Amino acid sequence: MKKTDFVNALSELDIPINEGQSSVNNASKYPRIVWDDKLASDDVYITIETIQVSFFSRTPRHYKLLELRDTMRKLGLHPTIFHEYVEEKNKDRNYYHSYFSVELEVDNDE
């Protein structure tokens, strides 16, 4: 799957999405998605990027997370989704962090 197709699919979920890290505007919004890519270093995989997708929400198994999972399945992607509960006592902020990674084809123009 091409990276642009994947990012477009994430955008269709109608929740805040950022590349790399949450923007100042989105940092306190739940749910939200942050994704980051790393180019594989091996010459064999020069056209493959591993994308990590992080989903942040105030509740476990948020319906938008399930929608994200269903979207991935429709695209033929079946990543294992990991979950953790994050408690930030100094900031009085608690949330659920769900994350997974997928390998995608680099678009030709990148």
C-alpha positions in Angstrom: 0.0 0.0 0.0 1.2 3.5 -0.8 1.9 5.9 2.0 -0.3 8.6 0.6 -3.3 6.2 0.4 -2.7 5.2 4.0 -2.5 8.8 5.2 -5.7 9.6 3.2 -7.5 6.7 4.9 -6.5 8.0 8.3 -7.8 11.5 7.4 -11.2 10.0 6.6 -11.7 9.0 10.3 -12.6 12.6 11.1 -10.4 13.0 14.2 -7.2 15.2 14.7 -4.2 13.7 13.0 -0.6 14.9 13.0 2.7 13.6 11.7 5.6 13.3 14.1 4.0 14.8 17.2 0.7 16.4 18.2 0.4 20.0 17.3 -0.2 22.5 20.0 -3.9 22.7 19.0 -4.3 18.9 19.1 -2.2 18.0 22.1 -5.2 18.1 24.5 -7.8 16.6 22.1 -9.0 13.1 22.5 -9.2 10.9 20.5 -6.3 11.9 18.2 -3.8 10.1 16.0 -0.1 10.8 15.6 1.9 8.9 13.0 5.7 8.8 12.3 7.7 7.2 9.6 11.2 5.7 9.6 12.9 4.8 6.3 14.3 1.3 6.4 18.1 1.4 6.3 18.6 -1.8 4.2 19.1 -1.2 0.4 16.6 -4.0 -0.2 13.9 -2.0 1.6 14.8 1.4 0.1 11.2 1.8 -1.0 9.6 0.7 2.3 8.8 2.9 5.3 7.7 1.6 8.7 4.9 3.8 10.0 4.0 3.9 13.7 0.5 5.0 14.4 -0.4 6.2 17.9 -4.0 6.6 19.0 -4.8 8.5 22.1 -8.1 8.5 23.9 -9.7 8.9 27.3 -11.5 5.6 27.2 -10.2 2.1 26.4 -11.4 0.6 23.0 -12.7 4.0 21.9 -15.2 3.6 19.0 -12.9 5.6 16.8 -10.1 3.1 17.5 -12.4 0.3 16.4 -13.2 2.3 13.3 -9.5 2.7 12.7 -9.0 -1.1 13.1 -11.8 -1.8 10.7 -10.4 0.7 8.1 -7.0 -1.1 8.3 -8.7 -4.4 7.7 -10.5 -3.1 4.7 -7.2 -1.9 3.3 -5.7 -5.4 3.8 -3.6 -4.4 6.8 -3.9 -6.5 10.0 -1.4 -5.0 12.5 -1.3 -6.1 16.1 -2.5 -3.1 18.2 -0.8 -2.7 21.5 -2.4 -0.7 24.4 -1.1 1.1 27.5 -2.7 3.3 30.2 -0.7 6.5 30.8 -1.1 8.3 34.1 0.7 11.7 34.3 0.2 12.7 37.9 2.1 16.0 37.6 -0.1 17.1 34.7 -3.3 15.5 36.1 -3.7 13.8 32.8 -4.7 10.2 32.2 -5.3 8.6 28.8 -5.1 5.4 26.8 -2.3 5.0 24.2 -2.9 2.4 21.5 -0.3 1.9 18.8 0.8 -0.3 15.9 3.2 -0.2 13.0 2.8 -1.0 9.3 5.2 -1.2 6.4 4.2 1.0 3.4 5.6 1.7 0.0 7.3 5.1 -0.4 5.6 7.2 -3.0 7.7 7.7 -6.1 7.9 11.5 -5.7 9.5 11.3 -2.2 
